[in-house]
């Protein structure tokens, strides 16, 4: 619970913006993110203090961008009965994808301290660095802003590749700066403040740069950056116009 849970929805209501996931129309959005200098200095995409969360369903700008990608994808190829593994699932996005596109969804999260009771029983315990699933079990994997938190992102990416079917794809959103040629890895002894100063968040272990694309190639993925090119809907749905969907195809 937070202070915004006690404020009635109608306080945010209006016609200026719309959540493309739940349909809630609003003139105001809830805040998320941080405002550390490194975020501005390196223009970290997917980070920063911003008012983008839907009061009704809690979706973020990231979630609404991913949903638009699935809508675009479904226009060219039906997603019905495709299997989706959603890592650390965003509740409203995950549910919307499941019933809108008739996907078979599996949800996992690593129940670390502070996250033990965030999810209901539909989300099982799992570690993206050591997935409990069979080889080539899923058509799609969503791993949205998770890789920057795990100790060994190479293991995680390798595991995602293993459980994907040939012809499948993963959505691997991360905080990324295109001004960095090489990703920054946290030192073992960095404090919370040093991570804030160098990576943009106290619980991040790395900040990705242009070499993230090379890393995906090294794990036998074909990377693609998908841009949502609809200025009117970008504004209406309060989506970050600088952010793109990072797709890794097998």
Backbone as JSON, one array per atom type, in Angstrom:
{
  "sequence": "XXXXXXXXXXXXXXXXXXXXXXXXXXXXXXXXXXXXXXXXXXXXXXXXXXXXXXXXXXXXXXXXXXXXXXXXXXXXXXXXXXXXXXXXXXXXXXXXXXXXXXXXXXXXXXXXXXXXXXXXXXXXXXXXXXXXXXXXXXXXXXXXXXXXXXXXXXXXXXXXXXXXXXXXXXXXXXXXXXXXXXXXXXXXXXXXXXXXXXXXXXXXXXXXXXXXXXXXXXXXXXXXXXXXXXXXXXXXXXXXXXXXXXXXXX",
  "N": [[0.84, -1.2, 0.0], [0.45, 2.29, -0.72], [0.5, 5.89, -0.41], [-1.04, 6.79, -2.55], [-2.97, 4.88, -2.94], [-5.05, 5.57, -1.35], [-6.26, 7.67, -2.51], [-9.02, 8.61, -4.39], [-9.92, 7.25, -7.63], [-11.19, 9.03, -9.37], [-10.02, 11.45, -8.94], [-7.82, 11.54, -10.53], [-8.88, 11.38, -12.97], [-9.91, 12.13, -16.39], [-9.53, 13.28, -19.77], [-7.21, 13.54, -21.14], [-5.1, 11.65, -21.26], [-4.69, 8.07, -21.79], [-4.8, 4.75, -20.56], [-3.54, 2.07, -22.28], [-3.8, -0.51, -21.52], [-5.7, -1.02, -19.43], [-7.66, 0.78, -20.08], [-8.29, 3.04, -18.62], [-8.92, 6.49, -18.35], [-7.22, 9.54, -17.99], [-6.02, 12.62, -16.5], [-3.81, 12.84, -15.04], [-0.87, 11.11, -13.94], [0.73, 8.58, -11.93], [3.83, 8.88, -10.06], [7.11, 7.45, -10.82], [10.39, 5.93, -10.57], [13.77, 7.38, -10.43], [15.92, 10.23, -9.75], [18.67, 10.63, -10.21], [21.85, 12.17, -10.94], [23.48, 10.75, -12.85], [21.68, 9.51, -14.54], [20.64, 11.5, -16.16], [23.03, 12.48, -17.23], [24.05, 10.37, -18.79], [21.89, 9.84, -20.29], [20.07, 7.66, -19.74], [18.07, 5.23, -20.97], [14.85, 4.13, -20.16], [14.93, 4.77, -17.54], [14.88, 7.21, -14.85], [13.11, 9.9, -13.18], [9.67, 10.15, -13.42], [6.25, 10.83, -14.32], [4.23, 8.37, -14.89], [2.75, 6.12, -14.24], [-0.22, 4.19, -14.27], [-3.11, 5.0, -12.47], [-5.26, 3.32, -12.11], [-4.67, 0.57, -12.89], [-1.99, 0.28, -12.44], [-0.06, 0.02, -14.41], [3.03, 0.71, -16.14], [4.98, 3.04, -18.16], [6.77, 1.39, -19.52], [5.4, -1.08, -19.57], [3.16, -0.47, -21.13], [4.35, 0.11, -23.55], [5.41, -2.4, -24.3], [3.02, -3.79, -24.59], [1.96, -2.53, -26.85], [3.76, -3.44, -28.73], [3.11, -6.17, -28.84], [0.51, -5.99, -29.84], [1.05, -5.01, -32.39], [2.56, -7.14, -33.37], [0.68, -9.2, -33.34], [-0.96, -8.44, -35.38], [0.24, -9.36, -37.66], [0.76, -12.03, -37.27], [-0.95, -14.6, -35.69], [-1.14, -14.99, -32.17], [-2.32, -16.92, -30.72], [-2.56, -19.58, -28.44], [0.18, -19.72, -28.19], [3.11, -20.21, -26.17], [4.13, -18.48, -23.28], [6.7, -17.35, -21.23], [6.89, -15.43, -18.43], [8.99, -13.47, -16.74], [9.43, -12.27, -13.46], [6.79, -11.02, -13.44], [4.83, -8.28, -14.61], [1.84, -7.55, -13.27], [-0.71, -6.6, -14.42], [-0.08, -6.26, -17.12], [0.74, -8.87, -17.8], [-1.6, -10.38, -17.38], [-3.31, -9.13, -19.21], [-2.07, -9.69, -21.68], [-2.39, -12.44, -21.71], [-5.23, -12.98, -21.87], [-6.03, -11.33, -23.98], [-4.63, -12.18, -26.23], [-4.84, -14.9, -26.19], [-2.78, -16.44, -25.03], [-0.7, -18.97, -23.56], [0.36, -18.71, -20.45], [3.17, -18.76, -18.34], [4.41, -17.95, -15.18], [7.11, -16.63, -13.33], [9.1, -15.81, -10.43], [11.9, -14.72, -8.55], [11.82, -15.27, -5.26], [13.02, -13.22, -3.44], [14.21, -11.4, -0.53], [11.87, -9.02, 0.5], [10.27, -9.4, -1.69], [8.74, -11.56, -1.29], [5.99, -11.72, -0.86], [4.78, -10.35, -2.87], [3.58, -11.38, -5.15], [0.8, -13.47, -6.25], [-0.34, -16.93, -5.96], [-0.2, -17.83, -8.52], [2.18, -17.19, -9.57], [5.16, -18.76, -9.69], [8.06, -19.81, -7.79], [11.24, -19.07, -9.11], [14.44, -18.97, -10.74], [15.98, -16.97, -12.99], [18.54, -17.41, -13.79], [18.85, -20.07, -13.63], [16.79, -21.83, -14.89], [13.87, -23.84, -14.41], [12.7, -25.23, -16.45], [12.02, -27.21, -19.43], [14.16, -27.76, -22.33], [13.61, -25.64, -25.12], [10.85, -24.94, -24.62], [9.18, -22.72, -24.7], [7.5, -20.23, -26.69], [7.79, -17.53, -26.4], [9.54, -15.24, -24.32], [9.36, -12.95, -21.69], [11.35, -10.64, -20.17], [11.57, -8.2, -18.33], [13.33, -5.5, -17.48], [14.99, -6.92, -15.63], [17.47, -8.21, -15.93], [19.5, -6.47, -15.16], [19.57, -6.76, -12.48], [20.4, -9.32, -11.74], [22.97, -11.6, -10.65], [24.62, -12.97, -12.52], [24.34, -12.18, -15.61], [24.94, -13.32, -18.04], [24.53, -16.07, -17.67], [21.78, -15.99, -17.26], [20.81, -15.01, -19.75], [21.67, -17.08, -21.39], [20.14, -19.19, -20.38], [17.57, -18.31, -21.0], [17.72, -18.44, -23.77], [17.99, -21.19, -24.03], [15.49, -22.26, -23.17], [13.77, -21.29, -25.04], [11.86, -21.94, -27.97], [12.95, -22.86, -31.26], [12.82, -20.25, -33.52], [11.43, -18.73, -31.79], [11.16, -15.84, -29.55], [12.63, -13.42, -27.32], [11.78, -10.76, -25.11], [13.81, -8.4, -23.91], [14.11, -6.12, -21.93], [16.13, -3.5, -20.65], [17.84, -1.11, -18.52], [19.5, 1.21, -20.45], [22.21, 2.93, -21.97], [22.88, 4.61, -24.83], [25.0, 6.14, -25.18], [27.13, 4.97, -24.04], [29.74, 2.93, -25.0], [30.54, 0.59, -23.88], [29.19, -1.58, -21.46], [28.66, -0.87, -17.96], [29.85, -2.53, -15.19], [29.05, -3.28, -11.84], [31.32, -2.97, -9.13], [32.43, -5.43, -6.73], [32.59, -4.41, -4.15], [31.1, -2.09, -4.13], [29.06, 0.37, -2.64], [25.6, 1.07, -1.77], [25.16, 3.75, -2.4], [27.21, 4.22, -4.24], [26.38, 2.62, -6.34], [24.05, 3.96, -7.04], [25.2, 6.35, -7.94], [26.8, 5.53, -10.1], [25.37, 3.71, -11.63], [22.7, 4.34, -11.57], [20.74, 3.29, -9.94], [20.18, 1.84, -6.73], [20.03, -0.93, -6.43], [20.92, -2.08, -8.73], [23.15, -4.01, -10.75], [24.52, -3.55, -12.98], [24.94, -1.3, -15.78], [23.74, -1.06, -18.94], [25.26, -0.74, -22.18], [26.02, 0.11, -25.62], [27.15, -2.32, -26.29], [25.43, -4.3, -25.47], [23.93, -5.38, -27.48], [25.88, -6.84, -28.85], [26.43, -8.74, -26.89], [24.06, -10.22, -26.94], [24.22, -11.33, -29.49], [26.41, -13.0, -29.03], [25.26, -14.95, -27.53], [23.87, -16.33, -29.35], [21.58, -15.14, -30.28], [19.44, -13.2, -32.42], [19.41, -9.91, -32.42], [17.02, -7.2, -32.28], [15.85, -3.9, -32.45], [12.84, -2.51, -31.69], [10.8, 0.16, -32.57], [8.17, 2.23, -31.47], [6.29, 3.81, -33.59], [4.24, 5.96, -33.51], [3.3, 8.92, -33.04], [1.0, 10.23, -31.98], [-0.31, 8.28, -30.37], [1.78, 7.64, -28.67], [1.94, 9.89, -27.08], [-0.7, 9.93, -26.07], [-0.87, 7.47, -24.65], [1.06, 7.81, -22.85], [3.8, 6.98, -23.25], [7.3, 6.43, -23.3], [9.02, 8.12, -25.67], [11.63, 7.72, -26.39], [12.29, 5.17, -25.74], [12.77, 1.79, -26.75], [11.69, -1.47, -27.84], [13.5, -4.26, -26.97], [14.3, -6.94, -28.77], [15.09, -10.32, -28.86], [15.73, -12.76, -31.03], [15.48, -16.28, -31.68]],
  "CA": [[0.0, 0.0, 0.0], [1.12, 3.58, -0.64], [-0.42, 7.0, -0.19], [-1.92, 6.96, -3.7], [-4.07, 3.93, -2.85], [-6.14, 6.18, -0.58], [-6.82, 8.76, -3.3], [-10.0, 8.06, -5.35], [-9.53, 7.27, -9.04], [-11.74, 10.17, -10.1], [-9.11, 12.59, -8.76], [-6.87, 11.49, -11.64], [-9.64, 11.2, -14.19], [-9.93, 13.16, -17.42], [-9.51, 12.74, -21.14], [-5.94, 13.88, -21.78], [-4.32, 10.43, -21.48], [-5.43, 6.81, -21.67], [-4.0, 3.53, -20.38], [-3.91, 1.12, -23.33], [-3.96, -1.85, -20.94], [-6.99, -1.15, -18.72], [-8.63, 1.71, -20.65], [-8.54, 4.17, -17.73], [-8.59, 7.79, -18.91], [-6.73, 10.37, -16.89], [-5.24, 13.83, -16.75], [-2.62, 12.75, -14.2], [-0.29, 9.79, -13.75], [1.52, 8.45, -10.71], [5.28, 8.95, -10.3], [8.0, 6.31, -10.64], [11.77, 6.16, -10.96], [14.71, 8.15, -9.62], [16.38, 11.45, -10.4], [20.1, 10.76, -9.96], [22.54, 12.87, -12.03], [24.01, 9.86, -13.88], [20.6, 9.19, -15.47], [20.61, 12.59, -17.13], [24.34, 12.61, -17.88], [24.22, 9.31, -19.78], [20.62, 9.66, -20.99], [19.72, 6.25, -19.57], [16.73, 4.91, -21.47], [14.16, 3.22, -19.24], [15.17, 5.22, -16.17], [14.54, 8.62, -14.61], [11.9, 10.26, -12.46], [8.65, 10.52, -14.39], [4.87, 10.53, -13.96], [3.82, 7.49, -15.98], [2.02, 4.93, -13.79], [-1.68, 4.28, -14.29], [-3.72, 4.91, -11.13], [-6.26, 2.25, -12.06], [-4.12, -0.79, -12.96], [-0.6, 0.28, -12.04], [0.87, -0.19, -15.53], [4.03, 1.75, -16.35], [5.27, 3.34, -19.56], [7.4, 0.19, -20.08], [4.37, -2.09, -19.82], [2.3, -0.05, -22.24], [5.15, -0.03, -24.77], [5.45, -3.82, -24.64], [1.69, -4.17, -25.07], [1.84, -2.05, -28.22], [4.54, -4.35, -29.59], [2.32, -7.39, -29.03], [-0.59, -5.65, -30.74], [1.62, -4.93, -33.73], [2.95, -8.49, -33.75], [-0.52, -10.02, -33.57], [-1.54, -8.04, -36.66], [0.87, -10.1, -38.75], [0.78, -13.47, -36.97], [-1.75, -14.89, -34.5], [-0.39, -15.47, -31.0], [-3.19, -17.86, -30.01], [-1.98, -20.84, -27.94], [1.63, -19.65, -28.02], [3.5, -20.28, -24.76], [4.89, -17.31, -22.83], [7.3, -17.32, -19.89], [7.0, -14.05, -17.98], [9.89, -13.41, -15.58], [9.08, -11.12, -12.62], [5.71, -10.48, -14.28], [4.01, -7.13, -14.29], [0.55, -8.24, -13.14], [-1.77, -6.21, -15.38], [0.42, -6.56, -18.47], [0.74, -10.32, -17.98], [-2.99, -10.82, -17.5], [-3.87, -8.59, -20.45], [-1.5, -10.46, -22.79], [-2.94, -13.79, -21.67], [-6.61, -13.1, -22.38], [-6.21, -10.6, -25.23], [-4.04, -12.91, -27.35], [-4.99, -16.35, -25.96], [-1.47, -17.02, -24.75], [-0.53, -19.84, -22.4], [1.36, -17.96, -19.71], [3.83, -19.27, -17.14], [4.98, -16.79, -14.49], [8.07, -16.97, -12.27], [9.84, -14.73, -9.79], [12.8, -15.13, -7.48], [11.21, -14.7, -4.05], [14.05, -12.66, -2.58], [13.73, -10.56, 0.56], [11.13, -7.87, 0.03], [9.4, -9.77, -2.8], [8.13, -12.86, -0.97], [4.52, -11.67, -0.85], [4.34, -9.42, -3.91], [2.79, -12.1, -6.14], [-0.1, -14.52, -5.78], [0.13, -18.3, -6.17], [-0.02, -18.12, -9.95], [3.6, -16.91, -9.87], [5.96, -19.73, -8.96], [9.45, -19.42, -7.53], [12.17, -19.47, -10.16], [15.64, -18.16, -10.91], [16.24, -16.86, -14.43], [19.89, -17.91, -14.04], [18.79, -21.53, -13.62], [15.36, -22.09, -15.1], [13.45, -25.21, -14.13], [11.9, -25.69, -17.57], [12.69, -28.03, -20.44], [14.69, -27.09, -23.51], [12.67, -25.27, -26.18], [9.48, -25.08, -24.12], [8.39, -21.5, -24.86], [7.58, -19.41, -27.91], [8.11, -16.15, -26.04], [9.95, -14.93, -22.94], [9.45, -11.53, -21.33], [12.24, -10.41, -19.02], [11.46, -6.75, -18.41], [14.13, -4.84, -16.45], [15.41, -7.93, -14.65], [18.87, -8.61, -16.12], [20.41, -5.57, -14.44], [19.54, -7.13, -11.06], [20.9, -10.66, -11.46], [24.42, -11.67, -10.48], [25.28, -13.41, -13.75], [23.39, -11.98, -16.71], [25.26, -14.25, -19.11], [23.8, -17.31, -17.37], [20.36, -15.72, -17.46], [20.54, -14.93, -21.19], [21.87, -18.43, -21.91], [18.98, -19.98, -19.97], [16.44, -17.85, -21.81], [17.92, -19.02, -25.1], [17.78, -22.65, -23.93], [14.07, -22.64, -23.02], [13.0, -20.8, -26.19], [11.78, -22.77, -29.16], [13.54, -22.29, -32.46], [11.85, -19.34, -34.12], [10.84, -17.92, -30.74], [11.86, -14.6, -29.26], [12.56, -12.89, -25.96], [11.81, -9.32, -24.92], [14.82, -8.24, -22.87], [14.25, -4.7, -21.62], [17.12, -3.18, -19.63], [18.27, 0.28, -18.57], [20.58, 1.23, -21.43], [22.67, 4.22, -22.46], [23.51, 4.49, -26.14], [26.22, 6.95, -25.12], [28.17, 4.08, -23.55], [30.11, 1.86, -25.91], [30.7, -0.61, -23.08], [28.38, -1.62, -20.25], [29.36, -0.69, -16.69], [29.57, -3.57, -14.2], [29.33, -2.87, -10.47], [32.39, -3.65, -8.39], [31.91, -6.23, -5.61], [32.55, -3.64, -2.9], [30.36, -0.85, -4.27], [27.97, 0.62, -1.72], [24.34, 1.47, -2.4], [25.33, 5.09, -2.97], [28.06, 4.12, -5.43], [25.54, 2.08, -7.41], [23.2, 5.07, -7.47], [26.01, 7.33, -8.65], [27.42, 4.99, -11.31], [24.45, 2.87, -12.41], [21.38, 4.96, -11.61], [19.82, 2.69, -8.97], [20.97, 1.19, -5.66], [19.99, -2.4, -6.49], [21.38, -2.54, -10.04], [24.5, -4.56, -10.78], [25.17, -3.11, -14.22], [24.25, -0.39, -16.68], [24.06, -1.55, -20.28], [25.62, 0.19, -23.24], [25.82, -0.39, -26.99], [27.62, -3.7, -26.41], [24.38, -5.27, -25.12], [23.58, -6.04, -28.74], [26.95, -7.83, -29.07], [26.22, -9.81, -25.91], [22.97, -11.07, -27.43], [24.8, -12.1, -30.6], [27.28, -14.02, -28.46], [24.4, -16.02, -27.02], [23.2, -16.9, -30.53], [20.34, -14.43, -30.56], [19.41, -12.14, -33.43], [18.76, -8.77, -31.76], [16.29, -6.2, -33.06], [15.25, -2.82, -31.65], [11.55, -2.12, -32.27], [10.36, 1.49, -32.14], [6.73, 2.51, -31.63], [6.26, 5.03, -34.41], [2.91, 6.56, -33.58], [3.42, 10.06, -32.12], [-0.25, 10.55, -31.29], [-0.54, 7.3, -29.32], [2.88, 7.77, -27.7], [1.5, 10.93, -26.14], [-1.96, 9.53, -25.44], [-0.64, 6.36, -23.73], [2.18, 8.22, -21.96], [4.91, 6.07, -23.51], [8.57, 7.12, -23.5], [9.32, 8.1, -27.1], [13.03, 7.33, -26.59], [12.5, 3.77, -25.42], [12.47, 0.81, -27.8], [11.58, -2.85, -27.37], [14.69, -5.04, -27.33], [13.82, -8.29, -29.12], [16.16, -11.28, -29.15], [15.11, -13.89, -31.73], [16.27, -17.51, -31.74]],
  "C": [[0.88, 1.25, 0.0], [0.06, 4.67, -0.56], [-1.43, 7.15, -1.32], [-3.1, 5.99, -3.69], [-5.28, 4.52, -2.14], [-6.79, 7.36, -1.32], [-7.78, 8.18, -4.34], [-9.54, 8.22, -6.79], [-9.99, 8.53, -9.75], [-10.86, 11.42, -9.97], [-8.13, 12.68, -9.93], [-7.57, 11.5, -13.0], [-9.61, 12.4, -15.12], [-9.88, 12.51, -18.77], [-8.17, 12.95, -21.84], [-5.13, 12.64, -22.16], [-5.2, 9.2, -21.32], [-4.45, 5.65, -21.47], [-4.45, 2.51, -21.43], [-4.09, -0.3, -22.81], [-5.32, -2.0, -20.26], [-8.05, -0.19, -19.25], [-8.93, 2.93, -19.8], [-8.08, 5.47, -18.38], [-8.26, 8.75, -17.78], [-6.08, 11.65, -17.39], [-3.93, 13.8, -15.97], [-2.18, 11.29, -14.09], [0.52, 9.77, -12.47], [3.01, 8.44, -11.03], [5.97, 7.6, -10.15], [9.42, 6.73, -10.98], [12.54, 7.08, -10.03], [15.26, 9.32, -10.45], [17.87, 11.69, -10.14], [20.81, 11.39, -11.17], [23.01, 11.97, -13.17], [22.95, 9.52, -14.94], [20.5, 10.25, -16.56], [21.91, 12.67, -17.92], [24.52, 11.6, -19.01], [22.94, 9.04, -20.57], [20.19, 8.19, -20.96], [18.26, 6.02, -19.96], [16.09, 3.88, -20.55], [14.36, 3.59, -17.79], [14.71, 6.67, -16.04], [13.23, 8.79, -13.86], [10.86, 10.75, -13.46], [7.27, 10.14, -13.87], [4.25, 9.7, -15.07], [2.96, 6.3, -15.54], [0.52, 5.17, -13.76], [-2.25, 4.1, -12.88], [-4.64, 3.71, -11.02], [-5.61, 0.86, -11.99], [-2.64, -0.87, -12.59], [0.4, 0.08, -13.16], [1.82, 0.99, -15.65], [4.17, 2.04, -17.84], [5.92, 2.14, -20.25], [6.37, -0.85, -20.47], [3.54, -1.73, -21.04], [3.03, -0.11, -23.57], [5.18, -1.49, -25.22], [4.1, -4.28, -25.18], [1.48, -3.71, -26.51], [2.63, -2.94, -29.18], [3.74, -5.63, -29.86], [1.13, -7.13, -29.94], [-0.1, -5.62, -32.18], [1.99, -6.32, -34.25], [1.74, -9.33, -34.11], [-1.22, -9.64, -34.87], [-1.0, -8.86, -37.82], [0.88, -11.61, -38.51], [0.03, -13.72, -35.66], [-0.88, -15.45, -33.38], [-1.16, -16.55, -30.23], [-2.46, -19.17, -29.71], [-0.45, -20.85, -27.91], [1.95, -19.66, -26.51], [4.42, -19.11, -24.42], [5.41, -17.55, -21.42], [7.52, -15.86, -19.52], [7.79, -14.03, -16.68], [9.62, -12.14, -14.8], [7.92, -10.36, -13.26], [5.05, -9.22, -13.73], [2.55, -7.6, -14.38], [-0.44, -7.88, -14.24], [-1.35, -6.49, -16.82], [0.31, -8.05, -18.75], [-0.67, -10.86, -18.19], [-3.61, -10.36, -18.82], [-3.36, -9.38, -21.66], [-2.14, -11.84, -22.86], [-4.32, -13.86, -22.3], [-6.82, -12.37, -23.71], [-5.74, -11.43, -26.42], [-4.09, -14.43, -27.19], [-3.65, -17.06, -25.8], [-1.55, -17.97, -23.57], [0.64, -19.3, -21.59], [1.85, -18.71, -18.48], [4.53, -18.08, -16.5], [5.93, -17.24, -13.37], [8.66, -15.69, -11.68], [10.75, -15.33, -8.72], [12.34, -14.47, -6.19], [12.29, -14.25, -3.06], [13.4, -11.81, -1.48], [13.06, -9.32, 0.0], [10.15, -8.19, -1.08], [8.63, -11.06, -2.51], [6.62, -12.85, -1.12], [3.97, -10.7, -1.9], [3.36, -10.09, -4.86], [1.85, -13.1, -5.5], [0.45, -15.89, -6.2], [0.3, -18.67, -7.64], [1.42, -17.89, -10.4], [4.44, -17.86, -9.02], [7.39, -19.23, -8.77], [10.34, -19.91, -8.66], [13.32, -18.49, -10.26], [15.98, -18.14, -12.39], [17.64, -17.32, -14.78], [19.96, -19.43, -14.06], [17.32, -21.95, -13.72], [15.03, -23.56, -14.97], [12.66, -25.85, -15.29], [12.73, -26.47, -18.58], [13.24, -27.17, -21.57], [13.56, -26.8, -24.5], [11.21, -25.47, -25.78], [8.58, -23.9, -24.48], [8.58, -20.85, -26.22], [8.11, -18.02, -27.62], [8.58, -16.1, -24.59], [9.94, -13.42, -22.78], [10.3, -11.42, -20.08], [12.48, -8.9, -18.98], [12.17, -6.09, -17.22], [14.44, -5.78, -15.28], [16.92, -8.17, -14.74], [19.86, -7.72, -15.38], [20.49, -5.9, -12.95], [20.24, -8.45, -10.75], [22.42, -10.69, -11.44], [25.14, -12.0, -11.78], [24.3, -13.29, -14.91], [23.69, -12.88, -17.89], [24.56, -15.6, -18.91], [22.33, -17.13, -17.67], [20.01, -15.71, -18.95], [20.68, -16.31, -21.83], [20.67, -19.33, -21.58], [17.74, -19.58, -20.76], [16.53, -18.44, -23.22], [17.6, -20.51, -25.07], [16.3, -23.01, -23.93], [13.21, -22.13, -24.18], [13.01, -21.82, -27.32], [12.49, -22.07, -30.32], [12.47, -21.46, -33.17], [11.16, -18.47, -33.08], [11.64, -16.65, -30.49], [11.69, -14.23, -27.79], [12.54, -11.37, -26.01], [12.68, -9.07, -23.7], [15.06, -6.75, -22.61], [15.26, -4.5, -20.49], [17.33, -1.66, -19.63], [19.52, 0.36, -19.45], [20.92, 2.66, -21.83], [23.39, 4.01, -23.79], [24.74, 5.39, -26.23], [27.4, 6.16, -24.56], [28.49, 3.03, -24.6], [30.21, 0.53, -25.18], [29.88, -0.51, -21.81], [29.25, -1.44, -19.0], [28.92, -1.77, -15.71], [29.92, -3.05, -12.81], [30.5, -3.65, -9.9], [31.78, -4.36, -7.18], [31.71, -5.38, -4.35], [31.79, -2.32, -3.01], [29.22, -0.78, -3.25], [26.69, 0.96, -2.5], [24.48, 2.83, -3.07], [26.19, 5.07, -4.23], [27.29, 3.55, -6.61], [24.6, 3.15, -7.93], [23.99, 6.03, -8.37], [26.5, 6.82, -10.01], [26.47, 4.22, -12.23], [23.03, 3.44, -12.49], [20.36, 4.36, -10.68], [20.61, 1.83, -7.99], [21.02, -0.32, -5.76], [20.35, -2.93, -7.88], [22.83, -3.02, -9.94], [25.24, -4.17, -12.05], [24.28, -2.09, -14.94], [24.69, -0.76, -18.09], [24.38, -0.41, -21.24], [25.39, -0.44, -24.6], [26.24, -1.85, -27.15], [26.6, -4.74, -25.96], [23.96, -6.05, -26.36], [24.59, -7.13, -29.07], [26.79, -9.02, -28.14], [25.11, -10.77, -26.37], [23.43, -11.92, -28.61], [25.65, -13.26, -30.07], [26.5, -15.2, -27.89], [23.48, -16.57, -28.11], [21.8, -16.35, -30.75], [20.54, -13.48, -31.74], [18.68, -10.95, -32.82], [18.11, -7.79, -32.74], [15.73, -5.16, -32.1], [13.99, -2.34, -32.36], [11.12, -0.78, -31.68], [8.86, 1.64, -32.42], [6.6, 3.86, -32.33], [4.85, 5.55, -34.6], [2.87, 7.72, -32.6], [2.16, 10.37, -31.33], [-0.5, 9.59, -30.13], [0.57, 7.29, -28.28], [2.49, 8.79, -26.64], [0.26, 10.5, -25.37], [-1.74, 8.46, -24.37], [0.51, 6.62, -22.77], [3.33, 7.21, -22.02], [6.17, 6.9, -23.76], [8.97, 7.0, -24.97], [10.75, 7.68, -27.4], [13.25, 5.83, -26.38], [12.07, 2.88, -26.58], [12.37, -0.57, -27.16], [12.78, -3.63, -27.89], [14.27, -6.49, -27.52], [15.02, -9.14, -29.48], [15.52, -12.53, -29.74], [16.05, -15.07, -31.81], [16.09, -18.16, -33.11]]
}
